[in-house]
């Protein structure tokens, strides 16, 4: 009676480009336009044309590529699951890296081709929600115009009416951090939420936000209660979806008492944010825009700096993490040689292992210094923000927790693993100087002398764990040096995997 025959509902999720490839092939075999060469406006036009008729594009008598057959089979299987085990077995189809209106319409067409969406009198009736996932900084900035254009399409408004006038939006914390750094990611997410609330209100459409958070602060992690309470007013309207991933699941839910307490915290925060929507003060937009813009510039200068990707690959155990069976997806989408192709989990995980924790602070110190240099009163304004804005308070509290776990002495020892020592030392100097700027800026704004001054429990816990973690880090460095000389030694690799697991367990909120 609680779960139905399917026990737990699941989501479909695929990259927008993969969906587009399938539609392009369907168009080709149907003798229609060359879909991939069309402009965005033309794509929207031809997709709406096909979505106005029940006539299918797919034919069982045509030989399609394995990719197209596999993707269509997933949707067909979803339809079968809903038929056999109930409509609520699968409710969502998430589009990773959604960046255009056509990305959403492409999925609507695939739903039509596989029996999950029907057309009657040019009006659609869907059995599944289409959920765009806005991940990169640009996507977060553009999501308002994308959704506005969709809501102004009569066909899409009819689609939403068949789904109880509810539109779910997923927001990506991980890739936005990798793309733009911690400060810009957090602020871009906050702005996107605020503007989505306004837009949905104007169109009288119900909004449900799905937060794609991970365990680490760089991926949106941190105390769940504080995170929900720091959301923009109106964004938590009686419901919220949040991912719980990796070791966070074990830490929060393996023990029944822990699970009950954590679920109570989520429910309490959702109720409070809904019933008392004006509990918080909005952040100072002018100040946050300036802070974000400066932090973004410094972060992008780092990740585009010559030799930076080589530094990352050689001074962290990313290659060894890639060979661990710890996730549902590979470490990169294509290759480890480009940051944009690296998946966010191993990106953050690797910086945790070498104790730099870079995704949670880089660019913050320089941005604060620039603001204060422009106007000395900006320090007081930032200090006031910590007191008045739950958003800014939570952002800095999470940074405080992560920087307390960093160790620059250990991080510098990993530099010895680099093949080009001169280039590596240059980059490490940049990192260490920015870390010191960020540490000083954080403590000045919080008006404290030390990390975790207001979190004695965590401070005591870390004091007990750190000596053991440090020993594991020194052991890992030694083993990595050996493995670089004996790359086929499986025994050393296994030992490195053990140190990776030990460091992750000790630091917590790492993945």
Secondary structure in CASP SS format (residue, H / E / C, confidence):
PFRMAT SS
TARGET T0000
AUTHOR 0000-0000-0000
METHOD secondary structure of the structure
MODEL  1
X C 1.00
X C 1.00
X C 1.00
X C 1.00
X C 1.00
X C 1.00
X C 1.00
X C 1.00
X C 1.00
X E 1.00
X E 1.00
X E 1.00
X E 1.00
X E 1.00
X E 1.00
X H 1.00
X H 1.00
X H 1.00
X H 1.00
X H 1.00
X H 1.00
X H 1.00
X H 1.00
X H 1.00
X H 1.00
X H 1.00
X H 1.00
X H 1.00
X H 1.00
X C 1.00
X C 1.00
X C 1.00
X C 1.00
X C 1.00
X H 1.00
X H 1.00
X H 1.00
X C 1.00
X C 1.00
X H 1.00
X H 1.00
X H 1.00
X H 1.00
X H 1.00
X H 1.00
X H 1.00
X H 1.00
X H 1.00
X H 1.00
X H 1.00
X C 1.00
X C 1.00
X C 1.00
X C 1.00
X C 1.00
X C 1.00
X C 1.00
X C 1.00
X C 1.00
X C 1.00
X C 1.00
X C 1.00
X C 1.00
X C 1.00
X C 1.00
X H 1.00
X H 1.00
X H 1.00
X H 1.00
X H 1.00
X H 1.00
X H 1.00
X H 1.00
X H 1.00
X H 1.00
X H 1.00
X H 1.00
X H 1.00
X H 1.00
X H 1.00
X H 1.00
X H 1.00
X H 1.00
X H 1.00
X H 1.00
X C 1.00
X H 1.00
X H 1.00
X H 1.00
X E 1.00
X E 1.00
X E 1.00
X E 1.00
X E 1.00
X E 1.00
X E 1.00
X C 1.00
X C 1.00
X C 1.00
X C 1.00
X H 1.00
X H 1.00
X H 1.00
X H 1.00
X H 1.00
X H 1.00
X H 1.00
X H 1.00
X H 1.00
X H 1.00
X H 1.00
X H 1.00
X H 1.00
X C 1.00
X C 1.00
X C 1.00
X E 1.00
X E 1.00
X E 1.00
X E 1.00
X C 1.00
X C 1.00
X E 1.00
X E 1.00
X E 1.00
X E 1.00
X C 1.00
X C 1.00
X E 1.00
X E 1.00
X E 1.00
X E 1.00
X E 1.00
X E 1.00
X C 1.00
X C 1.00
X H 1.00
X H 1.00
X H 1.00
X H 1.00
X H 1.00
X H 1.00
X H 1.00
X H 1.00
X H 1.00
X H 1.00
X H 1.00
X H 1.00
X H 1.00
X H 1.00
X H 1.00
X C 1.00
X C 1.00
X H 1.00
X H 1.00
X H 1.00
X H 1.00
X H 1.00
X H 1.00
X H 1.00
X H 1.00
X C 1.00
X C 1.00
X C 1.00
X C 1.00
X E 1.00
X E 1.00
X E 1.00
X E 1.00
X E 1.00
X E 1.00
X E 1.00
X H 1.00
X H 1.00
X H 1.00
X H 1.00
X H 1.00
X H 1.00
X H 1.00
X H 1.00
X C 1.00
X H 1.00
X H 1.00
X H 1.00
X H 1.00
X H 1.00
X H 1.00
X H 1.00
X H 1.00
X H 1.00
X H 1.00
X H 1.00
X H 1.00
X H 1.00
X H 1.00
X H 1.00
X H 1.00
X H 1.00
X H 1.00
X H 1.00
X H 1.00
X H 1.00
X H 1.00
X C 1.00
X C 1.00
X E 1.00
X E 1.00
X E 1.00
X E 1.00
X E 1.00
X E 1.00
X E 1.00
X C 1.00
X C 1.00
X C 1.00
X C 1.00
X H 1.00
X H 1.00
X H 1.00
X C 1.00
X C 1.00
X C 1.00
X C 1.00
X H 1.00
X H 1.00
X H 1.00
X H 1.00
X H 1.00
X H 1.00
X C 1.00
X C 1.00
X C 1.00
X C 1.00
X C 1.00
X C 1.00
X C 1.00
X C 1.00
X C 1.00
X C 1.00
X C 1.00
X E 1.00
X E 1.00
X C 1.00
X C 1.00
X C 1.00
X C 1.00
X H 1.00
X H 1.00
X H 1.00
X H 1.00
X H 1.00
X H 1.00
X H 1.00
X C 1.00
X C 1.00
X H 1.00
X H 1.00
X H 1.00
X H 1.00
X H 1.00
X H 1.00
X H 1.00
X H 1.00
X H 1.00
X H 1.00
X H 1.00
X H 1.00
X H 1.00
X H 1.00
X H 1.00
X H 1.00
X H 1.00
X H 1.00
X H 1.00
X H 1.00
X C 1.00
X C 1.00
X C 1.00
X C 1.00
X C 1.00
X C 1.00
X C 1.00
X C 1.00
X C 1.00
X H 1.00
X H 1.00
X H 1.00
X H 1.00
X H 1.00
X H 1.00
X H 1.00
X H 1.00
X H 1.00
X H 1.00
X H 1.00
X H 1.00
X H 1.00
X H 1.00
X H 1.00
X H 1.00
X H 1.00
X H 1.00
X H 1.00
X C 1.00
X C 1.00
X C 1.00
X C 1.00
X H 1.00
X H 1.00
X H 1.00
X H 1.00
X H 1.00
X H 1.00
X H 1.00
X C 1.00
X C 1.00
X C 1.00
X H 1.00
X H 1.00
X H 1.00
X H 1.00
X H 1.00
X C 1.00
X C 1.00
X C 1.00
X C 1.00
X C 1.00
X C 1.00
X C 1.00
X C 1.00
X C 1.00
X E 1.00
X C 1.00
X C 1.00
X C 1.00
X C 1.00
X C 1.00
X C 1.00
X H 1.00
X H 1.00
X H 1.00
X E 1.00
X C 1.00
X H 1.00
X H 1.00
X H 1.00
X H 1.00
X H 1.00
X H 1.00
X H 1.00
X H 1.00
X H 1.00
X H 1.00
X C 1.00
X C 1.00
X C 1.00
X C 1.00
X H 1.00
X H 1.00
X H 1.00
X C 1.00
X C 1.00
X C 1.00
X H 1.00
X H 1.00
X H 1.00
X H 1.00
X H 1.00
X H 1.00
X H 1.00
X H 1.00
X H 1.00
X H 1.00
X H 1.00
X C 1.00
X C 1.00
X C 1.00
X H 1.00
X H 1.00
X H 1.00
X H 1.00
X H 1.00
X H 1.00
X H 1.00
X H 1.00
X H 1.00
X H 1.00
X H 1.00
X C 1.00
X H 1.00
X H 1.00
X H 1.00
X H 1.00
X H 1.00
X H 1.00
X H 1.00
X H 1.00
X H 1.00
X H 1.00
X H 1.00
X H 1.00
X H 1.00
X H 1.00
X C 1.00
X C 1.00
X C 1.00
X C 1.00
X H 1.00
X H 1.00
X H 1.00
X H 1.00
X H 1.00
X H 1.00
X H 1.00
X H 1.00
X H 1.00
X H 1.00
X C 1.00
X C 1.00
X C 1.00
X H 1.00
X H 1.00
X H 1.00
X H 1.00
X H 1.00
X H 1.00
X H 1.00
X H 1.00
X H 1.00
X H 1.00
X H 1.00
X H 1.00
X H 1.00
X H 1.00
X H 1.00
X H 1.00
X H 1.00
X H 1.00
X H 1.00
X H 1.00
X H 1.00
X H 1.00
X H 1.00
X H 1.00
X H 1.00
X H 1.00
X C 1.00
X C 1.00
X C 1.00
X C 1.00
X C 1.00
X C 1.00
X C 1.00
X C 1.00
X C 1.00
X H 1.00
X H 1.00
X H 1.00
X H 1.00
X H 1.00
X H 1.00
X H 1.00
X H 1.00
X H 1.00
X H 1.00
X H 1.00
X H 1.00
X H 1.00
X H 1.00
X H 1.00
X H 1.00
X H 1.00
X H 1.00
X H 1.00
X H 1.00
X H 1.00
X H 1.00
X H 1.00
X H 1.00
X H 1.00
X H 1.00
X H 1.00
X H 1.00
X H 1.00
X H 1.00
X C 1.00
X C 1.00
X C 1.00
X C 1.00
X H 1.00
X H 1.00
X H 1.00
X H 1.00
X H 1.00
X H 1.00
X H 1.00
X H 1.00
X H 1.00
X H 1.00
X H 1.00
X H 1.00
X H 1.00
X H 1.00
X H 1.00
X H 1.00
X H 1.00
X H 1.00
X C 1.00
X C 1.00
X C 1.00
X C 1.00
END
